[in-house]
């Protein structure tokens, strides 16, 4: 972990502790212990514990310019707000401006900050999206405990669309029982500041602000799930319609993509053609 990543992690650790009302002395002590652990292992057990305790929405609020831990804690304690949506509503209806040391100017700045966060999580050009996705894919594929058997790009990036919205990956785990272990390990991956979702799909938020959707699957379902995570809705709907017409059960094992296309009497379709424009 480089110096900038260590500094970002320690800053986040301090903010989370301040959200819980810890003293400055306590914050410095925990940061000191965490620094050694970060340099040795690339992660902080204290931060992992705090992520379980601090509502995800409060972590998002810390990314709004001008809202430090003290103000976020004040908002939470006074208005019981735990999400950006609720914060935006409070900024618009006057509740936020009415808080001590806030006012209408701060409320307006909060509304602008929320809008800016949403734009930052929006569209990017293909080459930027590819670089981001590949960096995350390599990081998750390299998890030391081997909980991720395979990690592959999916979605619009894999289809090589010119403009990309969501970043999507597919991660393979050994068996259904191993899913929870993989989810926990993903939440501890370098740079991950938040993880939401616990079933077949999770969303990772990185310190850079990047959001990545990860579909979790097993080896026998990998081919089907990779196709579903890659193709446009129209392409996937076309395959499902063809399967129904042919009586092909999509509950059968499809360990790779060609096996599903073969079962439907089709040649493998390159990802960049999976747009539902007559390729089937």
Secondary structure, DSSP 8 states (H G I E B T S, - for coil): --HHHHHHHHHHHHHHHHHTT--HHHHHHHHHHHHHHHHHHS--HHHHHHHHHS-HHHHHHTTSTT--HHHHHHHHHHH---SHHHHHHHHHHSTTTTSTT-HHHHHHHHHHHHHHHHHHTS-EEHHHHHHHHHHHHHHHHT-TT---SEEEEEHHHHTT-SEE-SEEEEEEESSGGGHHHHHHHHHTSTTEEEEE--SSEEEEEETTS-EEEEEEEEGGGHHHHHHHHHS-HHHHHHHHHHHHHHT--TTS---SHHHHHHHTT-----GGG-SSSS--
